[in-house]
Amino acid sequence: MLNSSQLTAGKPRDPCDAFNSDCPGREVLNHLTSRWGLLVLVALRDGPLRFYELRTLIDGISEKMLAQTLRTLVRDGLLSREVLPTVPPSVRYELTPLGEGAALPLEAMLAWVRQNALTVFAAQEEHDRRTTAGP
């Protein structure tokens, strides 16, 4: 983790450092860690899926949000999009090597959430209980 002793006067910051406000990677970070982006990337870790398979797998996502998320991730080079020669046409999405590299740590983060969500909720409840109890 970056701390104040690691910042030195006169040393230029890396323009691709996400702590830099001008970092273009912040947009990519937003795409990767958005609720739907993260779930789409992790969902595709087991192999390619069609649009409606993703829609079924990711409970709660609207068709509009799924389409928007898929377009963004394809544009970022994280997913490939293949139109299948079927009637009616269907589209299959798959992780690219770049997307695979991103999805792996996101899958670990999702596993952490699964393991710790109840503990976090308990901490929130305890915090809320203490702060609303008054002196």
FENSUL-V653543 format. One record per backbone hydrogen bond with DSSP energy under -0.5 kcal/mol. NH is the residue of the N-H (numbers start at 1). CO is the residue of the C=O. Records with the same first field share a line. If there is no record, write none. Layout:
NH->CO, CO
This chain:
6->3
7->3, 4
8->6
11->8
12->10
17->14
18->16
20->17
23->20
26->23
27->24
28->24
29->25
30->26
31->27
32->28
33->29
34->30
38->34
39->35
40->36
41->37
42->38
43->39
44->40
45->42
46->43
47->44
49->93
51->91
54->50
55->51
56->52
57->53
58->54
59->57
61->58
66->62
67->63
68->64
69->65
70->66
71->67
72->68
73->69
74->70
75->71
76->72
77->74
78->73
79->73
80->94
82->92
84->82, 90
86->84
88->86
90->84
92->82
93->49
94->80
96->78
100->96
101->97
102->98
103->99
104->100
105->101
106->102
107->103
108->104
109->105
110->106
111->107
112->108
113->109
114->110
115->111
116->112
117->113
120->116
121->117
122->118
123->119
124->120
125->121
126->122
127->123
128->124
129->125
130->126
131->127
132->128
133->129
134->130
